[in-house]
Amino acid sequence: MRTALQLEVGVVRFGVLRSATLALAATVWAVLAAWWWVHPAPAPAWVDAVAALGMLGAAAAVLPWRSARPFVLRRDAHQWQLSFMDGARTAPAAGQLHVALDLGAWLLLRFIPDAAERGASWLAVQRRGLEPQWHALRCAIYAPPPKPPQAGATVDG
């Protein structure tokens, strides 16, 4: 009989997320600046508006750079739990965890709480800082959920 995975991981480092966000915003700004440099002739107003919105969007993309909050992911025998460490650790929310993007040493996860009043959370997890627990975390994420015991089944002990 296979036992359910139990794991608790605290995530406090977000270097890869912050670097990627800054690189993406800098690339957008550089492309728009190069485009304006190459096209010195007056552009239609709608083109300027689209370019300005692109620059504002790139600036807004940097906002989550500082708002990445440390969190704790826990997997017990039946479900995932998420709690944020904002000063004092918040009460854990139970829910489902889905992999949105797996780059080997970096994961983008989506936590969907069971409670309808809370919205889904996007979680960036990097290997750096979690080296001893990284393999166990990936195993827990990709492991199938345990099957509930069938009625009338006996447990061998």
N, C-alpha and C positions, 0 to 999 in steps of 0.2 A: 504494500500500500504506500502510495506516495504522500508525503507530508506537505502541507501548505507552507509556502515561503513566508517568513516573518522578517521584516526589515524596517529599520528606521534610519533615515538619512537627512542630515541637516545641510542645506545648500546656502552658502553665504558668499560665494565668489561668482562674479558675473563678468569677468574680463573679456571673454570671447564675445558675449552679447554687446558689450559696450564698444569694443573695437569694431565689430561688424557694423553697428549702427552709425558710428562716426565715419567709417569708410564709405558707407552708402551715401550718407548726407554730403560728404565732401565730394564724392563722384558726381552727384546731381548738380551741386554748385559749380564744379569745374566744367561740366558739359554745357550748362546754361551760359556760363561766362564765356566759354570758347565760342559758342554759337553767336552770342552778341558781338564778340570781337570780329568774327568772320563776316557777319552781315551788318556792316555799319549803316547801310541805308535804312531810312525809317521803315519800320515794320508796321503792318496793320495793328490796330489797337487790340484785336482779339489775340494776336500772337503774343504781344507784350503781357496781356492779362494771363494767358496760359503759362508763360515763362515765370511771371511773378508768383502765380499759384504753386508752380513747381518748386520755386525757391522757398516759399513759405512751408510747403509740405516737407521739404528736406530739413528745414529748421525745426518743424514740429516732430519729426522723427527722432530728433536728439532728446526730446523731453523724457521719454522712457529710460534714457540712458542713466539718469540719476534716480529714477523711481523703482528700480529693481529691488524688491524687498526680499530679505532672507526668509526662507521657509523650511518647514520640516515635512517630509513625505514619509508616511508610515504604511506598511502593508501588513495586515494581520491575516488570519486564516480565511477571512471572507471578503475583505474589501480594502480599498485605499483610503487613507485619511490625509488631509492637508491642513496644516496650520501655519500661519504667518507669525514671524517673530518680530513684532512691532513693540519694542520695549519689553512688555510682558508677552509671553506666548499666548496667542489667541486660542479659543476653543477649536478643536479639530472638526473639520467638516468631512463627512463620509461621501464617497462618490466613485466615479469611474475615471481611469487614467488612460489616455490614448496617445500614441506616438504620432506627431504631426510631421516631424523631420528628424531623421537619424543620420548624422554625419560621422559616426564612429566615436569620436571624442567629444561630441557635442550633441545634445538632444533638445528638441523643442517639443514639449509635452502639453497636452490640453487636459485639464482636470475639470470634469463636469460633476458638480455636487448633486447629491440625491435631493436635497432641499430645493424646491422650486424658487424660493425667494432669493437665492444667491446665484450670481451669474458664473459662467465658466471662467477659468483662470488659465492663462498661458504661462508656462513655466520653462525657463531656459536652464538647462543643467549641463555643466561642463565637467570633463574628467579631472581637470586640474583642481586639486583640493579634495577630491573624493577617491584618489587612487586605490586605497585599501577596500573601499566599498563599491567601486565602479562595476566590477563584474557581477556582484550580487544584485546591484540595482538593475542592471540590464536583464539579468535572468528573471527577476521579479516582474519587470515590466512586460516581458514577452511571454512569461509563463501563462498557460491557460488558467482561467479561474477554477477553483476547486468545485467539484460537483457536490451538491447537497446529498446527504445520505438518503437512500430510498427507504420507504416505509417497510418495516419488518426486517431490515437488514441488521446483521449482527456485526459488532466491531471486534476484530481479533486483537487481543492485547496481550 
